[in-house]
Amino acid sequence: PEVEKTVRWNVINQSTSWSDPPSRRRRNALRDYYVDVVALIDRLRFEWFLEQAKNDYNTARRNIQEHYAMVFRG
């Protein structure tokens, strides 16, 4: 007759579980990936934002940050 073999072990929360073996849990675990993004704009684009802000540098800079934040968020 065929015998089914199962093993019981502790999982992360210290309770016992009839679950996948630890090696499978590691392979199936989702990983977080972090990506750093550097965004640059050319002078012509900056001058356009500056013109829209009536030559106020701080307003133009804030508008650029808001614009590209929306672009990168989707």
GIWOGI-V335368 format. One record per pair of residues at least 24 apart in sequence whose C-alpha atoms are under 10 Angstrom apart, sorted by sequence separation. I is the first residue (numbers start at 1). J is the second residue. If there is no record, write none. Layout:
i->I j->J
i->I j->J
//
This chain:
i->39 j->65
i->41 j->68
i->40 j->68
i->39 j->68
i->39 j->72
i->37 j->72
//
